[in-house]
């Protein structure tokens, strides 16, 4: 396990207070509640560990190992949410043979709380995705895909509010534009809505109407497109919106050495994290709340 800590230097009114790596030892008296967010992205049907002679990821990953880590962390802090940022499907013969059934059954066994939908999750079409949903005992969150005229209508939600240790955690999902990535016959009449506009609406609802203490976006937009700076991405999303505390990303298979801080349109810090691909890392972010619900956070990258 490698701790990759980050410090947020901002005033309390901005929502976060700076923390050092010794938080639990030196400051625990000031923080009354801790919520742990665990997350994966772009697992791509990788259930077994990579072989020991693999060129890039020797003996890394594996769902059973991830399950052990998650169980250990939940024992440490029962106030834990487990989230996925999409592209659950496609990448090994398990998907080719079972069509996603095994992936959803195993994620349910690990007690995932929610996931968003990535472009590869359409690889067997909207009908194929719907066929596997009965095996998923977790919520699919997608705010900017309009499934009204498809078989998926009513099988996803734009957001969900979780009550964790008396605090409200609002989570919503965003997907990437499917045109050019996915054959039209697979996503059919699914309508792609502007993710920046939808994100601002979702964060407003969650923060102002639902009174959430923490707002999280599960994004399958991609981390950043430097050659196409106006293409929706996690970095652009953070800077163009407000009221989002954490963006958990996917799609670009970006491994961040530590969670990145990007100021939003009100110059308030937003956390962005993404942990590569294939289940070889498990992201962990701990949020700490004092008696006035002022937040602080600490990030850890765990190699599986």
C-alpha positions in Angstrom: 0.0 0.0 0.0 1.4 3.4 -1.0 0.1 6.5 0.7 -0.1 9.4 -1.7 -1.2 12.3 0.4 -2.2 15.7 -0.8 -2.8 19.0 1.1 -5.6 21.4 0.4 -4.7 24.9 1.5 -8.0 26.8 1.6 -10.1 28.6 4.2 -12.9 26.9 6.0 -15.5 28.8 4.1 -14.3 27.2 0.9 -15.4 23.8 2.2 -12.0 22.2 2.9 -9.2 22.7 5.5 -5.6 21.7 4.8 -4.4 18.4 6.1 -1.0 16.8 6.4 -0.2 13.1 6.4 -0.3 12.9 10.2 -4.0 13.8 10.4 -5.2 10.7 12.2 -2.5 11.0 14.8 -2.5 14.7 15.5 -5.9 16.1 14.5 -8.4 13.3 15.1 -9.9 15.1 18.1 -11.1 17.9 15.8 -12.7 15.7 13.2 -15.9 14.0 14.3 -16.8 11.9 11.3 -14.9 10.1 8.5 -16.3 8.9 5.2 -14.2 6.7 3.0 -14.7 6.6 -0.8 -13.2 3.6 -2.6 -13.3 3.6 -6.4 -12.3 1.8 -9.6 -12.6 2.6 -13.3 -12.0 0.9 -16.6 -11.7 -2.6 -15.1 -12.6 -4.1 -18.5 -13.6 -7.5 -17.3 -10.2 -8.2 -15.7 -11.1 -10.7 -12.9 -7.9 -12.7 -12.6 -4.5 -11.2 -11.7 -2.1 -10.6 -14.6 0.5 -13.4 -15.0 3.8 -13.0 -13.3 5.6 -12.6 -16.7 3.3 -9.8 -18.0 5.4 -7.0 -19.4 3.4 -4.1 -17.9 1.5 -5.4 -14.9 3.2 -8.6 -13.6 1.2 -10.3 -10.9 -1.0 -7.3 -10.3 -4.7 -6.9 -10.0 -7.3 -9.6 -9.5 -10.8 -9.3 -8.1 -10.2 -11.6 -5.1 -7.3 -9.4 -3.9 -9.5 -6.3 -4.4 -12.2 -7.9 -2.3 -9.7 -8.6 0.5 -8.5 -5.0 0.5 -12.1 -3.6 0.5 -13.1 -5.9 3.3 -10.1 -4.7 5.4 -10.9 -1.1 4.8 -14.6 -1.6 5.7 -13.5 -3.1 9.0 -11.3 -0.1 9.6 -14.1 2.3 8.7 -17.7 1.0 8.2 -18.7 4.4 6.7 -17.4 3.5 3.3 -18.8 3.8 -0.2 -17.6 1.7 -3.2 -18.0 3.3 -6.6 -17.1 2.6 -10.2 -16.6 5.1 -13.1 -17.5 2.9 -16.0 -16.2 0.5 -18.7 -16.9 -2.5 -16.6 -17.2 -4.6 -19.7 -14.9 -5.8 -22.5 -11.3 -6.9 -22.3 -11.1 -10.6 -21.4 -12.9 -13.8 -22.5 -15.1 -13.6 -19.4 -17.0 -10.8 -21.2 -17.0 -12.6 -24.5 -18.5 -15.8 -22.9 -20.8 -14.4 -20.2 -21.7 -11.1 -21.6 -21.3 -9.1 -18.4 -23.1 -11.5 -16.0 -20.0 -12.5 -14.2 -18.8 -8.9 -13.8 -22.0 -7.7 -12.3 -22.4 -10.7 -10.0 -18.8 -10.2 -8.6 -19.3 -6.5 -8.2 -22.5 -7.2 -6.3 -20.5 -9.7 -4.1 -18.1 -6.9 -3.3 -21.1 -4.7 -2.5 -20.5 -1.9 -4.9 -22.8 1.0 -4.1 -23.1 2.6 -7.6 -21.5 2.8 -11.0 -21.8 4.9 -14.1 -21.9 3.7 -17.7 -18.9 3.8 -19.9 -18.8 3.5 -23.7 -17.7 -0.1 -23.6 -20.6 -1.0 -21.5 -22.7 -0.7 -24.7 -20.5 -3.3 -26.5 -23.4 -5.8 -26.5 -25.9 -3.0 -27.2 -28.6 -1.5 -24.9 -30.4 -4.9 -25.0 -27.2 -6.7 -23.8 -26.7 -4.2 -21.0 -30.3 -4.5 -19.9 -30.1 -8.3 -19.9 -27.3 -8.2 -17.3 -28.7 -5.6 -15.0 -30.7 -8.2 -12.9 -27.3 -9.5 -11.7 -26.3 -6.0 -10.4 -27.3 -5.3 -6.8 -26.0 -1.7 -7.1 -27.3 1.5 -8.8 -26.5 2.7 -12.3 -26.2 6.4 -12.3 -26.3 8.3 -15.6 -27.5 11.9 -15.7 -26.6 12.9 -19.3 -27.7 9.8 -21.2 -31.4 10.1 -22.0 -32.7 6.6 -22.4 -36.3 7.6 -22.9 -36.8 5.8 -26.2 -34.7 2.8 -25.4 -35.2 -0.4 -23.4 -33.0 1.1 -20.6 -35.6 3.7 -19.8 -36.3 3.5 -16.1 -33.3 1.3 -15.3 -30.9 4.0 -14.4 -31.1 7.1 -12.2 -29.4 10.5 -12.6 -28.2 10.5 -9.0 -28.6 8.9 -5.6 -28.3 10.2 -2.1 -26.6 7.9 0.4 -26.9 8.5 4.2 -23.5 7.6 5.7 -23.1 8.2 9.5 -25.7 10.9 9.5 -24.2 12.7 6.5 -25.7 13.0 3.1 -23.5 11.9 0.2 -24.9 12.7 -3.3 -23.5 10.8 -6.3 -24.3 11.4 -9.9 -23.0 9.9 -13.2 -21.8 11.3 -16.5 -21.0 9.5 -19.8 -18.9 10.4 -22.8 -20.4 11.3 -26.2 -21.1 7.9 -27.9 -21.0 9.1 -31.5 -17.8 8.0 -33.1 -17.0 5.7 -30.2 -19.9 3.3 -30.3 -21.8 2.0 -33.3 -25.3 3.7 -33.5 -27.0 0.3 -33.7 -25.7 -0.5 -30.2 -26.8 2.6 -28.3 -29.8 3.1 -30.6 -31.9 6.1 -29.6 -29.9 7.1 -26.5 -29.5 10.8 -26.4 -26.3 12.5 -25.2 -26.8 15.6 -23.2 -24.2 18.3 -22.5 -22.3 17.0 -19.5 -21.2 20.4 -18.2 -24.8 21.7 -18.2 -26.2 18.5 -16.6 -23.4 18.4 -14.0 -24.2 21.9 -12.9 -27.9 21.1 -12.6 -27.1 17.9 -10.7 -24.7 19.5 -8.3 -27.3 22.3 -7.6 -30.0 19.8 -6.9 -27.8 17.7 -4.6 -26.2 20.6 -2.7 -29.0 23.1 -2.5 -32.2 21.0 -2.7 -31.1 17.7 -1.2 -28.7 19.4 1.3 -25.9 17.0 0.6 -22.8 17.3 2.7 -20.6 15.8 0.0 -21.2 15.8 -3.8 -19.4 13.2 -6.0 -19.5 12.9 -9.8 -18.8 9.5 -11.4 -17.4 10.6 -14.7 -16.6 8.6 -17.8 -15.6 11.7 -19.8 -11.8 11.3 -19.6 -9.3 13.2 -17.5 -8.1 15.9 -20.0 -7.7 16.5 -23.7 -4.8 19.0 -24.1 -5.1 19.1 -27.9 -8.9 19.6 -27.6 -9.3 21.8 -24.6 -13.0 22.4 -25.1 -13.9 18.7 -25.3 -15.7 17.8 -22.0 -13.3 16.3 -19.5 -12.9 16.0 -15.8 -10.6 19.0 -15.7 -13.0 21.1 -17.7 -15.9 19.9 -15.7 -14.3 21.0 -12.5 -13.5 24.5 -13.7 -16.8 25.1 -15.3 -19.1 24.1 -12.5 -19.6 24.6 -8.7 -20.8 22.5 -5.7 -18.9 19.3 -6.8 -16.5 18.1 -4.1 -15.0 15.1 -5.9 -14.8 13.9 -9.5 -14.0 10.2 -9.9 -12.9 9.7 -13.5 -12.6 7.1 -16.1 -12.2 6.4 -19.9 -8.6 7.7 -20.5 -7.0 5.1 -18.2 -5.2 7.9 -16.4 -3.2 6.9 -13.3 -2.7 9.9 -11.1 0.1 9.9 -8.7 -2.2 11.6 -6.2 -5.6 13.2 -6.5 -5.4 16.5 -8.4 -6.9 19.7 -7.2 -8.6 22.0 -9.7 -10.5 25.2 -8.6 -14.1 25.5 -9.8 -15.7 28.6 -11.2 -16.0 30.1 -7.8 -12.3 29.4 -7.1 -13.1 26.6 -4.6 -11.0 23.4 -4.8 -12.4 20.3 -6.5 -10.7 16.9 -6.1 -10.2 14.8 -9.3 -8.9 11.2 -9.2 -8.6 8.3 -11.6 -6.7 5.0 -10.9 -5.6 3.8 -14.3 -7.3 0.6 -15.5 -7.8 -3.2 -15.3 -8.3 -3.2 -11.5 -4.6 -2.9 -10.8 -5.2 0.0 -8.4 -7.9 0.8 -5.9 -8.6 4.5 -5.2 -9.2 5.7 -1.7 -10.2 9.1 -0.5 -11.1 9.9 3.1 -13.2 12.9 3.9 -13.2 14.2 7.5 -15.9 16.4 8.9 -15.7 18.5 12.0 -18.6 19.5 14.2 -19.5 22.3 11.8 -19.3 20.0 8.8 -16.2 21.6 7.5 -14.5 19.1 5.2 -10.9 18.0 4.7 -9.6 15.1 2.7 -6.7 12.7 2.3 -5.9 10.5 -0.7 -4.3 7.0 -0.9 -3.4 4.9 -3.9 -3.5 1.2 -3.3 -1.8 -1.2 -5.7 -3.6 -4.4 -5.9 
